[in-house]
Amino acid sequence: MTRTPKPNQFIGVWTCGMMELSSEIRELVEKDFNKQVREKDDWFYMVVVNGKKYFVAENGEFGYTAMLPVEY
């Protein structure tokens, strides 16, 4: 069942490691995150893009933070 995301379910912070990636990769991470929040409400999501894992975790301040696994 698809649900409507809450207003705070967005990526508001990108870590330094994520900012070093191409905008295309960041866009794919954001697209997958947006899909996942419509499927389930959680504080932590794992996104896989081109076989690589990325984490998106609620940050308690400004939505969610997208990060490389080594930055978690």
PQR file with spaces between the fields and no chain letter, atoms N, CA, C, O and H, PARSE charges and radii, in Angstrom:
ATOM       1  N    MET     1       0.836   -1.179    0.000 -0.4000 1.5000
ATOM       2  CA   MET     1       0.000    0.000    0.000 -0.0000 2.0000
ATOM       3  C    MET     1       0.885    1.248    0.000  0.5500 1.7000
ATOM       4  O    MET     1       1.788    1.370    0.828 -0.5500 1.4000
ATOM       5  N    THR     2       0.634    2.146   -0.902 -0.4000 1.5000
ATOM       6  CA   THR     2       1.393    3.385   -0.977 -0.0000 2.0000
ATOM       7  C    THR     2       0.799    4.388   -0.003  0.5500 1.7000
ATOM       8  O    THR     2      -0.421    4.518    0.097 -0.5500 1.4000
ATOM       9  H    THR     2      -0.099    2.047   -1.574  0.4000 1.0000
ATOM      10  N    ARG     3       1.651    5.089    0.708 -0.4000 1.5000
ATOM      11  CA   ARG     3       1.197    6.083    1.666 -0.0000 2.0000
ATOM      12  C    ARG     3       1.807    7.428    1.318  0.5500 1.7000
ATOM      13  O    ARG     3       2.772    7.510    0.558 -0.5500 1.4000
ATOM      14  H    ARG     3       2.642    4.984    0.627  0.4000 1.0000
ATOM      15  N    THR     4       1.242    8.467    1.875 -0.4000 1.5000
ATOM      16  CA   THR     4       1.756    9.815    1.659 -0.0000 2.0000
ATOM      17  C    THR     4       2.843   10.082    2.690  0.5500 1.7000
ATOM      18  O    THR     4       2.607    9.910    3.886 -0.5500 1.4000
ATOM      19  H    THR     4       0.458    8.400    2.492  0.4000 1.0000
ATOM      20  N    PRO     5       4.036   10.501    2.251 -0.5600 1.5000
ATOM      21  CA   PRO     5       5.105   10.791    3.211  0.2800 2.0000
ATOM      22  C    PRO     5       4.726   11.948    4.135  0.5500 1.7000
ATOM      23  O    PRO     5       3.967   12.838    3.751 -0.5500 1.4000
ATOM      24  N    LYS     6       5.258   11.925    5.341 -0.4000 1.5000
ATOM      25  CA   LYS     6       5.073   13.024    6.282 -0.0000 2.0000
ATOM      26  C    LYS     6       5.889   14.222    5.793  0.5500 1.7000
ATOM      27  O    LYS     6       6.835   14.052    5.023 -0.5500 1.4000
ATOM      28  H    LYS     6       5.875   11.202    5.652  0.4000 1.0000
ATOM      29  N    PRO     7       5.534   15.418    6.230 -0.5600 1.5000
ATOM      30  CA   PRO     7       6.261   16.610    5.765  0.2800 2.0000
ATOM      31  C    PRO     7       7.759   16.598    6.053  0.5500 1.7000
ATOM      32  O    PRO     7       8.521   17.236    5.327 -0.5500 1.4000
ATOM      33  N    ASN     8       8.199   15.895    7.086 -0.4000 1.5000
ATOM      34  CA   ASN     8       9.629   15.877    7.440 -0.0000 2.0000
ATOM      35  C    ASN     8      10.386   14.727    6.781  0.5500 1.7000
ATOM      36  O    ASN     8      11.545   14.486    7.120 -0.5500 1.4000
ATOM      37  H    ASN     8       7.580   15.377    7.676  0.4000 1.0000
ATOM      38  N    GLN     9       9.768   14.024    5.862 -0.4000 1.5000
ATOM      39  CA   GLN     9      10.424   12.891    5.219 -0.0000 2.0000
ATOM      40  C    GLN     9      11.051   13.322    3.899  0.5500 1.7000
ATOM      41  O    GLN     9      10.535   13.047    2.816 -0.5500 1.4000
ATOM      42  H    GLN     9       8.827   14.219    5.587  0.4000 1.0000
ATOM      43  N    PHE    10      12.169   13.999    4.029 -0.4000 1.5000
ATOM      44  CA   PHE    10      12.934   14.465    2.874 -0.0000 2.0000
ATOM      45  C    PHE    10      14.401   14.471    3.268  0.5500 1.7000
ATOM      46  O    PHE    10      14.728   14.525    4.454 -0.5500 1.4000
ATOM      47  H    PHE    10      12.589   14.222    4.908  0.4000 1.0000
ATOM      48  N    ILE    11      15.275   14.415    2.293 -0.4000 1.5000
ATOM      49  CA   ILE    11      16.709   14.497    2.567 -0.0000 2.0000
ATOM      50  C    ILE    11      17.049   15.976    2.680  0.5500 1.7000
ATOM      51  O    ILE    11      17.011   16.715    1.696 -0.5500 1.4000
ATOM      52  H    ILE    11      15.009   14.370    1.330  0.4000 1.0000
ATOM      53  N    GLY    12      17.380   16.389    3.883 -0.4000 1.5000
ATOM      54  CA   GLY    12      17.707   17.783    4.145 -0.0000 2.0000
ATOM      55  C    GLY    12      19.194   18.025    4.288  0.5500 1.7000
ATOM      56  O    GLY    12      19.651   19.166    4.221 -0.5500 1.4000
ATOM      57  H    GLY    12      17.411   15.788    4.683  0.4000 1.0000
ATOM      58  N    VAL    13      19.960   16.945    4.487 -0.4000 1.5000
ATOM      59  CA   VAL    13      21.402   17.065    4.685 -0.0000 2.0000
ATOM      60  C    VAL    13      22.105   15.979    3.879  0.5500 1.7000
ATOM      61  O    VAL    13      21.709   14.814    3.900 -0.5500 1.4000
ATOM      62  H    VAL    13      19.589   16.019    4.542  0.4000 1.0000
ATOM      63  N    TRP    14      23.146   16.380    3.175 -0.4000 1.5000
ATOM      64  CA   TRP    14      24.019   15.448    2.448 -0.0000 2.0000
ATOM      65  C    TRP    14      25.393   15.552    3.089  0.5500 1.7000
ATOM      66  O    TRP    14      25.932   16.653    3.207 -0.5500 1.4000
ATOM      67  H    TRP    14      23.468   17.327    3.158  0.4000 1.0000
ATOM      68  N    THR    15      25.971   14.434    3.504 -0.4000 1.5000
ATOM      69  CA   THR    15      27.296   14.464    4.124 -0.0000 2.0000
ATOM      70  C    THR    15      28.356   14.832    3.086  0.5500 1.7000
ATOM      71  O    THR    15      28.097   14.833    1.883 -0.5500 1.4000
ATOM      72  H    THR    15      25.534   13.540    3.408  0.4000 1.0000
ATOM      73  N    CYS    16      29.548   15.142    3.578 -0.4000 1.5000
ATOM      74  CA   CYS    16      30.665   15.509    2.687 -0.0000 2.0000
ATOM      75  C    CYS    16      30.939   14.412    1.659  0.5500 1.7000
ATOM      76  O    CYS    16      31.159   14.697    0.482 -0.5500 1.4000
ATOM      77  H    CYS    16      29.759   15.141    4.555  0.4000 1.0000
ATOM      78  N    GLY    17      30.923   13.169    2.105 -0.4000 1.5000
ATOM      79  CA   GLY    17      31.167   12.051    1.190 -0.0000 2.0000
ATOM      80  C    GLY    17      30.126   11.967    0.096  0.5500 1.7000
ATOM      81  O    GLY    17      30.455   11.668   -1.052 -0.5500 1.4000
ATOM      82  H    GLY    17      30.744   12.937    3.061  0.4000 1.0000
ATOM      83  N    MET    18      28.865   12.229    0.438 -0.4000 1.5000
ATOM      84  CA   MET    18      27.804   12.206   -0.565 -0.0000 2.0000
ATOM      85  C    MET    18      27.948   13.365   -1.541  0.5500 1.7000
ATOM      86  O    MET    18      27.644   13.223   -2.725 -0.5500 1.4000
ATOM      87  H    MET    18      28.598   12.472    1.370  0.4000 1.0000
ATOM      88  N    MET    19      28.409   14.506   -1.052 -0.4000 1.5000
ATOM      89  CA   MET    19      28.567   15.675   -1.926 -0.0000 2.0000
ATOM      90  C    MET    19      29.696   15.487   -2.932  0.5500 1.7000
ATOM      91  O    MET    19      29.743   16.177   -3.950 -0.5500 1.4000
ATOM      92  H    MET    19      28.657   14.621   -0.090  0.4000 1.0000
ATOM      93  N    GLU    20      30.607   14.554   -2.652 -0.4000 1.5000
ATOM      94  CA   GLU    20      31.687   14.267   -3.588 -0.0000 2.0000
ATOM      95  C    GLU    20      31.226   13.386   -4.757  0.5500 1.7000
ATOM      96  O    GLU    20      31.925   13.261   -5.762 -0.5500 1.4000
ATOM      97  H    GLU    20      30.568   13.993   -1.825  0.4000 1.0000
ATOM      98  N    LEU    21      30.049   12.781   -4.612 -0.4000 1.5000
ATOM      99  CA   LEU    21      29.497   11.939   -5.679 -0.0000 2.0000
ATOM     100  C    LEU    21      28.841   12.804   -6.741  0.5500 1.7000
ATOM     101  O    LEU    21      28.570   13.983   -6.514 -0.5500 1.4000
ATOM     102  H    LEU    21      29.482   12.882   -3.795  0.4000 1.0000
ATOM     103  N    SER    22      28.591   12.222   -7.886 -0.4000 1.5000
ATOM     104  CA   SER    22      27.939   12.963   -8.962 -0.0000 2.0000
ATOM     105  C    SER    22      26.497   13.300   -8.582  0.5500 1.7000
ATOM     106  O    SER    22      25.875   12.623   -7.764 -0.5500 1.4000
ATOM     107  H    SER    22      28.811   11.264   -8.071  0.4000 1.0000
ATOM     108  N    SER    23      25.994   14.348   -9.191 -0.4000 1.5000
ATOM     109  CA   SER    23      24.602   14.736   -8.936 -0.0000 2.0000
ATOM     110  C    SER    23      23.644   13.642   -9.405  0.5500 1.7000
ATOM     111  O    SER    23      22.555   13.494   -8.852 -0.5500 1.4000
ATOM     112  H    SER    23      26.500   14.898   -9.856  0.4000 1.0000
ATOM     113  N    GLU    24      24.045   12.874  -10.423 -0.4000 1.5000
ATOM     114  CA   GLU    24      23.196   11.778  -10.904 -0.0000 2.0000
ATOM     115  C    GLU    24      23.030   10.704   -9.828  0.5500 1.7000
ATOM     116  O    GLU    24      21.930   10.188   -9.630 -0.5500 1.4000
ATOM     117  H    GLU    24      24.930   12.994  -10.872  0.4000 1.0000
ATOM     118  N    ILE    25      24.115   10.370   -9.136 -0.4000 1.5000
ATOM     119  CA   ILE    25      24.037    9.369   -8.060 -0.0000 2.0000
ATOM     120  C    ILE    25      23.164    9.902   -6.928  0.5500 1.7000
ATOM     121  O    ILE    25      22.305    9.183   -6.416 -0.5500 1.4000
ATOM     122  H    ILE    25      25.009   10.789   -9.297  0.4000 1.0000
ATOM     123  N    ARG    26      23.376   11.152   -6.536 -0.4000 1.5000
ATOM     124  CA   ARG    26      22.562   11.743   -5.459 -0.0000 2.0000
ATOM     125  C    ARG    26      21.081   11.768   -5.844  0.5500 1.7000
ATOM     126  O    ARG    26      20.215   11.537   -5.000 -0.5500 1.4000
ATOM     127  H    ARG    26      24.074   11.736   -6.951  0.4000 1.0000
ATOM     128  N    GLU    27      20.797   12.042   -7.094 -0.4000 1.5000
ATOM     129  CA   GLU    27      19.414   12.050   -7.549 -0.0000 2.0000
ATOM     130  C    GLU    27      18.801   10.658   -7.464  0.5500 1.7000
ATOM     131  O    GLU    27      17.644   10.520   -7.066 -0.5500 1.4000
ATOM     132  H    GLU    27      21.501   12.229   -7.780  0.4000 1.0000
ATOM     133  N    LEU    28      19.554    9.627   -7.829 -0.4000 1.5000
ATOM     134  CA   LEU    28      19.057    8.257   -7.728 -0.0000 2.0000
ATOM     135  C    LEU    28      18.842    7.844   -6.275  0.5500 1.7000
ATOM     136  O    LEU    28      17.877    7.148   -5.961 -0.5500 1.4000
ATOM     137  H    LEU    28      20.493    9.739   -8.152  0.4000 1.0000
ATOM     138  N    VAL    29      19.741    8.275   -5.389 -0.4000 1.5000
ATOM     139  CA   VAL    29      19.569    8.004   -3.948 -0.0000 2.0000
ATOM     140  C    VAL    29      18.273    8.652   -3.468  0.5500 1.7000
ATOM     141  O    VAL    29      17.478    8.020   -2.773 -0.5500 1.4000
ATOM     142  H    VAL    29      20.525    8.841   -5.644  0.4000 1.0000
ATOM     143  N    GLU    30      18.065    9.901   -3.836 -0.4000 1.5000
ATOM     144  CA   GLU    30      16.861   10.612   -3.405 -0.0000 2.0000
ATOM     145  C    GLU    30      15.592    9.974   -3.967  0.5500 1.7000
ATOM     146  O    GLU    30      14.590    9.872   -3.258 -0.5500 1.4000
ATOM     147  H    GLU    30      18.711   10.415   -4.401  0.4000 1.0000
ATOM     148  N    LYS    31      15.617    9.547   -5.218 -0.4000 1.5000
ATOM     149  CA   LYS    31      14.454    8.890   -5.825 -0.0000 2.0000
ATOM     150  C    LYS    31      14.104    7.601   -5.085  0.5500 1.7000
ATOM     151  O    LYS    31      12.936    7.343   -4.794 -0.5500 1.4000
ATOM     152  H    LYS    31      16.431    9.630   -5.794  0.4000 1.0000
ATOM     153  N    ASP    32      15.122    6.794   -4.782 -0.4000 1.5000
ATOM     154  CA   ASP    32      14.865    5.536   -4.076 -0.0000 2.0000
ATOM     155  C    ASP    32      14.370    5.811   -2.657  0.5500 1.7000
ATOM     156  O    ASP    32      13.445    5.151   -2.183 -0.5500 1.4000
ATOM     157  H    ASP    32      16.071    7.004   -5.018  0.4000 1.0000
ATOM     158  N    PHE    33      14.976    6.776   -1.983 -0.4000 1.5000
ATOM     159  CA   PHE    33      14.512    7.150   -0.637 -0.0000 2.0000
ATOM     160  C    PHE    33      13.043    7.574   -0.686  0.5500 1.7000
ATOM     161  O    PHE    33      12.243    7.121    0.134 -0.5500 1.4000
ATOM     162  H    PHE    33      15.727    7.312   -2.368  0.4000 1.0000
ATOM     163  N    ASN    34      12.684    8.432   -1.632 -0.4000 1.5000
ATOM     164  CA   ASN    34      11.296    8.892   -1.746 -0.0000 2.0000
ATOM     165  C    ASN    34      10.338    7.732   -1.983  0.5500 1.7000
ATOM     166  O    ASN    34       9.212    7.740   -1.485 -0.5500 1.4000
ATOM     167  H    ASN    34      13.334    8.800   -2.297  0.4000 1.0000
ATOM     168  N    LYS    35      10.782    6.741   -2.738 -0.4000 1.5000
ATOM     169  CA   LYS    35       9.952    5.549   -2.964 -0.0000 2.0000
ATOM     170  C    LYS    35       9.790    4.758   -1.665  0.5500 1.7000
ATOM     171  O    LYS    35       8.690    4.318   -1.329 -0.5500 1.4000
ATOM     172  H    LYS    35      11.697    6.734   -3.143  0.4000 1.0000
ATOM     173  N    GLN    36      10.892    4.582   -0.942 -0.4000 1.5000
ATOM     174  CA   GLN    36      10.838    3.793    0.288 -0.0000 2.0000
ATOM     175  C    GLN    36       9.965    4.434    1.362  0.5500 1.7000
ATOM     176  O    GLN    36       9.242    3.723    2.060 -0.5500 1.4000
ATOM     177  H    GLN    36      11.785    4.939   -1.215  0.4000 1.0000
ATOM     178  N    VAL    37      10.011    5.770    1.516 -0.4000 1.5000
ATOM     179  CA   VAL    37       9.197    6.401    2.558 -0.0000 2.0000
ATOM     180  C    VAL    37       7.709    6.300    2.258  0.5500 1.7000
ATOM     181  O    VAL    37       6.882    6.408    3.163 -0.5500 1.4000
ATOM     182  H    VAL    37      10.599    6.348    0.950  0.4000 1.0000
ATOM     183  N    ARG    38       7.366    6.092    0.988 -0.4000 1.5000
ATOM     184  CA   ARG    38       5.958    5.880    0.636 -0.0000 2.0000
ATOM     185  C    ARG    38       5.506    4.459    0.983  0.5500 1.7000
ATOM     186  O    ARG    38       4.312    4.200    1.136 -0.5500 1.4000
ATOM     187  H    ARG    38       8.039    6.004    0.253  0.4000 1.0000
ATOM     188  N    GLU    39       6.469    3.544    1.106 -0.4000 1.5000
ATOM     189  CA   GLU    39       6.140    2.150    1.397 -0.0000 2.0000
ATOM     190  C    GLU    39       6.149    1.837    2.891  0.5500 1.7000
ATOM     191  O    GLU    39       5.357    1.020    3.359 -0.5500 1.4000
ATOM     192  H    GLU    39       7.439    3.755    0.983  0.4000 1.0000
ATOM     193  N    LYS    40       7.052    2.490    3.647 -0.4000 1.5000
ATOM     194  CA   LYS    40       7.086    2.237    5.096 -0.0000 2.0000
ATOM     195  C    LYS    40       7.670    3.447    5.812  0.5500 1.7000
ATOM     196  O    LYS    40       8.518    4.162    5.278 -0.5500 1.4000
ATOM     197  H    LYS    40       7.696    3.154    3.267  0.4000 1.0000
ATOM     198  N    ASP    41       7.196    3.654    7.025 -0.4000 1.5000
ATOM     199  CA   ASP    41       7.656    4.758    7.863 -0.0000 2.0000
ATOM     200  C    ASP    41       8.760    4.231    8.774  0.5500 1.7000
ATOM     201  O    ASP    41       8.527    3.325    9.574 -0.5500 1.4000
ATOM     202  H    ASP    41       6.507    3.074    7.459  0.4000 1.0000
ATOM     203  N    ASP    42       9.949    4.791    8.656 -0.4000 1.5000
ATOM     204  CA   ASP    42      11.078    4.320    9.450 -0.0000 2.0000
ATOM     205  C    ASP    42      12.029    5.483    9.706  0.5500 1.7000
ATOM     206  O    ASP    42      11.872    6.557    9.126 -0.5500 1.4000
ATOM     207  H    ASP    42      10.138    5.527    8.006  0.4000 1.0000
ATOM     208  N    TRP    43      13.005    5.269   10.566 -0.4000 1.5000
ATOM     209  CA   TRP    43      14.007    6.307   10.857 -0.0000 2.0000
ATOM     210  C    TRP    43      15.292    6.079   10.073  0.5500 1.7000
ATOM     211  O    TRP    43      16.158    6.953   10.024 -0.5500 1.4000
ATOM     212  H    TRP    43      13.132    4.396   11.037  0.4000 1.0000
ATOM     213  N    PHE    44      15.416    4.903    9.458 -0.4000 1.5000
ATOM     214  CA   PHE    44      16.647    4.530    8.760 -0.0000 2.0000
ATOM     215  C    PHE    44      16.310    3.759    7.492  0.5500 1.7000
ATOM     216  O    PHE    44      15.486    2.845    7.505 -0.5500 1.4000
ATOM     217  H    PHE    44      14.713    4.193    9.497  0.4000 1.0000
ATOM     218  N    TYR    45      16.953    4.139    6.406 -0.4000 1.5000
ATOM     219  CA   TYR    45      16.745    3.466    5.124 -0.0000 2.0000
ATOM     220  C    TYR    45      18.092    3.139    4.493  0.5500 1.7000
ATOM     221  O    TYR    45      19.052    3.899    4.624 -0.5500 1.4000
ATOM     222  H    TYR    45      17.623    4.882    6.395  0.4000 1.0000
ATOM     223  N    MET    46      18.151    2.012    3.812 -0.4000 1.5000
ATOM     224  CA   MET    46      19.336    1.667    3.028 -0.0000 2.0000
ATOM     225  C    MET    46      18.928    1.753    1.562  0.5500 1.7000
ATOM     226  O    MET    46      17.931    1.165    1.141 -0.5500 1.4000
ATOM     227  H    MET    46      17.371    1.395    3.706  0.4000 1.0000
ATOM     228  N    VAL    47      19.705    2.484    0.810 -0.4000 1.5000
ATOM     229  CA   VAL    47      19.450    2.670   -0.608 -0.0000 2.0000
ATOM     230  C    VAL    47      20.597    2.018   -1.372  0.5500 1.7000
ATOM     231  O    VAL    47      21.760    2.192   -1.010 -0.5500 1.4000
ATOM     232  H    VAL    47      20.514    2.961    1.152  0.4000 1.0000
ATOM     233  N    VAL    48      20.280    1.275   -2.420 -0.4000 1.5000
ATOM     234  CA   VAL    48      21.308    0.661   -3.256 -0.0000 2.0000
ATOM     235  C    VAL    48      21.201    1.265   -4.652  0.5500 1.7000
ATOM     236  O    VAL    48      20.152    1.205   -5.293 -0.5500 1.4000
ATOM     237  H    VAL    48      19.335    1.134   -2.714  0.4000 1.0000
ATOM     238  N    VAL    49      22.309    1.851   -5.108 -0.4000 1.5000
ATOM     239  CA   VAL    49      22.381    2.452   -6.437 -0.0000 2.0000
ATOM     240  C    VAL    49      23.606    1.880   -7.139  0.5500 1.7000
ATOM     241  O    VAL    49      24.726    1.992   -6.640 -0.5500 1.4000
ATOM     242  H    VAL    49      23.161    1.900   -4.587  0.4000 1.0000
ATOM     243  N    ASN    50      23.390    1.280   -8.277 -0.4000 1.5000
ATOM     244  CA   ASN    50      24.479    0.674   -9.053 -0.0000 2.0000
ATOM     245  C    ASN    50      25.317   -0.294   -8.209  0.5500 1.7000
ATOM     246  O    ASN    50      26.540   -0.345   -8.337 -0.5500 1.4000
ATOM     247  H    ASN    50      22.481    1.190   -8.682  0.4000 1.0000
ATOM     248  N    GLY    51      24.644   -1.054   -7.352 -0.4000 1.5000
ATOM     249  CA   GLY    51      25.310   -2.053   -6.526 -0.0000 2.0000
ATOM     250  C    GLY    51      26.013   -1.512   -5.293  0.5500 1.7000
ATOM     251  O    GLY    51      26.621   -2.286   -4.553 -0.5500 1.4000
ATOM     252  H    GLY    51      23.650   -1.012   -7.248  0.4000 1.0000
ATOM     253  N    LYS    52      25.950   -0.213   -5.047 -0.4000 1.5000
ATOM     254  CA   LYS    52      26.589    0.384   -3.870 -0.0000 2.0000
ATOM     255  C    LYS    52      25.530    0.816   -2.872  0.5500 1.7000
ATOM     256  O    LYS    52      24.470    1.317   -3.250 -0.5500 1.4000
ATOM     257  H    LYS    52      25.456    0.416   -5.648  0.4000 1.0000
ATOM     258  N    LYS    53      25.831    0.616   -1.576 -0.4000 1.5000
ATOM     259  CA   LYS    53      24.900    0.960   -0.506 -0.0000 2.0000
ATOM     260  C    LYS    53      25.123    2.388   -0.028  0.5500 1.7000
ATOM     261  O    LYS    53      26.249    2.880    0.042 -0.5500 1.4000
ATOM     262  H    LYS    53      26.692    0.209   -1.269  0.4000 1.0000
ATOM     263  N    TYR    54      24.010    3.034    0.297 -0.4000 1.5000
ATOM     264  CA   TYR    54      24.010    4.360    0.908 -0.0000 2.0000
ATOM     265  C    TYR    54      22.984    4.322    2.029  0.5500 1.7000
ATOM     266  O    TYR    54      22.008    3.576    1.951 -0.5500 1.4000
ATOM     267  H    TYR    54      23.095    2.634    0.240  0.4000 1.0000
ATOM     268  N    PHE    55      23.192    5.114    3.062 -0.4000 1.5000
ATOM     269  CA   PHE    55      22.267    5.162    4.184 -0.0000 2.0000
ATOM     270  C    PHE    55      21.584    6.520    4.233  0.5500 1.7000
ATOM     271  O    PHE    55      22.177    7.547    3.903 -0.5500 1.4000
ATOM     272  H    PHE    55      23.985    5.721    3.125  0.4000 1.0000
ATOM     273  N    VAL    56      20.329    6.501    4.650 -0.4000 1.5000
ATOM     274  CA   VAL    56      19.568    7.724    4.865 -0.0000 2.0000
ATOM     275  C    VAL    56      18.905    7.568    6.230  0.5500 1.7000
ATOM     276  O    VAL    56      18.078    6.678    6.424 -0.5500 1.4000
ATOM     277  H    VAL    56      19.848    5.667    4.918  0.4000 1.0000
ATOM     278  N    ALA    57      19.270    8.436    7.178 -0.4000 1.5000
ATOM     279  CA   ALA    57      18.789    8.315    8.550 -0.0000 2.0000
ATOM     280  C    ALA    57      18.165    9.627    9.019  0.5500 1.7000
ATOM     281  O    ALA    57      18.637   10.715    8.688 -0.5500 1.4000
ATOM     282  H    ALA    57      19.942    9.159    7.020  0.4000 1.0000
ATOM     283  N    GLU    58      17.099    9.494    9.793 -0.4000 1.5000
ATOM     284  CA   GLU    58      16.448   10.670   10.366 -0.0000 2.0000
ATOM     285  C    GLU    58      17.460   11.410   11.234  0.5500 1.7000
ATOM     286  O    GLU    58      18.173   10.789   12.022 -0.5500 1.4000
ATOM     287  H    GLU    58      16.715    8.610   10.062  0.4000 1.0000
ATOM     288  N    ASN    59      17.526   12.713   11.097 -0.4000 1.5000
ATOM     289  CA   ASN    59      18.532   13.447   11.865 -0.0000 2.0000
ATOM     290  C    ASN    59      17.955   14.251   13.021  0.5500 1.7000
ATOM     291  O    ASN    59      18.721   14.847   13.779 -0.5500 1.4000
ATOM     292  H    ASN    59      16.946   13.218   10.457  0.4000 1.0000
ATOM     293  N    GLY    60      16.648   14.292   13.186 -0.4000 1.5000
ATOM     294  CA   GLY    60      16.053   14.966   14.334 -0.0000 2.0000
ATOM     295  C    GLY    60      16.027   16.482   14.234  0.5500 1.7000
ATOM     296  O    GLY    60      15.471   17.146   15.109 -0.5500 1.4000
ATOM     297  H    GLY    60      16.026   13.808   12.571  0.4000 1.0000
ATOM     298  N    GLU    61      16.604   17.030   13.209 -0.4000 1.5000
ATOM     299  CA   GLU    61      16.664   18.479   13.053 -0.0000 2.0000
ATOM     300  C    GLU    61      16.006   18.942   11.765  0.5500 1.7000
ATOM     301  O    GLU    61      15.132   19.809   11.773 -0.5500 1.4000
ATOM     302  H    GLU    61      17.056   16.490   12.498  0.4000 1.0000
ATOM     303  N    PHE    62      16.438   18.350   10.660 -0.4000 1.5000
ATOM     304  CA   PHE    62      16.018   18.831    9.346 -0.0000 2.0000
ATOM     305  C    PHE    62      15.823   17.647    8.418  0.5500 1.7000
ATOM     306  O    PHE    62      16.628   17.426    7.512 -0.5500 1.4000
ATOM     307  H    PHE    62      17.148   17.646   10.654  0.4000 1.0000
ATOM     308  N    GLY    63      14.773   16.895    8.633 -0.4000 1.5000
ATOM     309  CA   GLY    63      14.486   15.741    7.785 -0.0000 2.0000
ATOM     310  C    GLY    63      15.440   14.583    7.999  0.5500 1.7000
ATOM     311  O    GLY    63      15.617   14.109    9.122 -0.5500 1.4000
ATOM     312  H    GLY    63      14.119   17.075    9.368  0.4000 1.0000
ATOM     313  N    TYR    64      16.051   14.131    6.919 -0.4000 1.5000
ATOM     314  CA   TYR    64      16.947   12.975    6.939 -0.0000 2.0000
ATOM     315  C    TYR    64      18.316   13.376    6.404  0.5500 1.7000
ATOM     316  O    TYR    64      18.455   14.359    5.676 -0.5500 1.4000
ATOM     317  H    TYR    64      15.907   14.516    6.007  0.4000 1.0000
ATOM     318  N    THR    65      19.330   12.588    6.784 -0.4000 1.5000
ATOM     319  CA   THR    65      20.691   12.793    6.305 -0.0000 2.0000
ATOM     320  C    THR    65      21.083   11.620    5.432  0.5500 1.7000
ATOM     321  O    THR    65      20.948   10.464    5.835 -0.5500 1.4000
ATOM     322  H    THR    65      19.217   11.789    7.375  0.4000 1.0000
ATOM     323  N    ALA    66      21.570   11.917    4.229 -0.4000 1.5000
ATOM     324  CA   ALA    66      22.078   10.881    3.324 -0.0000 2.0000
ATOM     325  C    ALA    66      23.575   10.786    3.527  0.5500 1.7000
ATOM     326  O    ALA    66      24.265   11.803    3.608 -0.5500 1.4000
ATOM     327  H    ALA    66      21.679   12.856    3.902  0.4000 1.0000
ATOM     328  N    MET    67      24.087    9.541    3.611 -0.4000 1.5000
ATOM     329  CA   MET    67      25.499    9.355    3.924 -0.0000 2.0000
ATOM     330  C    MET    67      26.045    8.079    3.294  0.5500 1.7000
ATOM     331  O    MET    67      25.305    7.163    2.933 -0.5500 1.4000
ATOM     332  H    MET    67      23.526    8.716    3.545  0.4000 1.0000
ATOM     333  N    LEU    68      27.346    8.058    3.179 -0.4000 1.5000
ATOM     334  CA   LEU    68      28.051    6.833    2.785 -0.0000 2.0000
ATOM     335  C    LEU    68      28.074    5.916    4.008  0.5500 1.7000
ATOM     336  O    LEU    68      28.035    6.406    5.137 -0.5500 1.4000
ATOM     337  H    LEU    68      27.947    8.802    3.472  0.4000 1.0000
ATOM     338  N    PRO    69      28.138    4.603    3.810 -0.5600 1.5000
ATOM     339  CA   PRO    69      28.203    3.698    4.963  0.2800 2.0000
ATOM     340  C    PRO    69      29.367    4.006    5.910  0.5500 1.7000
ATOM     341  O    PRO    69      29.223    3.846    7.122 -0.5500 1.4000
ATOM     342  N    VAL    70      30.493    4.436    5.395 -0.4000 1.5000
ATOM     343  CA   VAL    70      31.645    4.736    6.269 -0.0000 2.0000
ATOM     344  C    VAL    70      31.417    5.987    7.114  0.5500 1.7000
ATOM     345  O    VAL    70      32.143    6.221    8.080 -0.5500 1.4000
ATOM     346  H    VAL    70      30.610    4.566    4.410  0.4000 1.0000
ATOM     347  N    GLU    71      30.419    6.790    6.758 -0.4000 1.5000
ATOM     348  CA   GLU    71      30.124    8.001    7.512 -0.0000 2.0000
ATOM     349  C    GLU    71      29.071    7.781    8.607  0.5500 1.7000
ATOM     350  O    GLU    71      28.787    8.688    9.390 -0.5500 1.4000
ATOM     351  H    GLU    71      29.830    6.600    5.973  0.4000 1.0000
ATOM     352  N    TYR    72      28.503    6.590    8.655 -0.4000 1.5000
ATOM     353  CA   TYR    72      27.461    6.304    9.643 -0.0000 2.0000
ATOM     354  C    TYR    72      28.052    6.143   11.012  0.5500 1.7000
ATOM     355  O    TYR    72      27.323    5.898   11.974 -0.5500 1.4000
ATOM     356  H    TYR    72      28.734    5.854    8.018  0.4000 1.0000
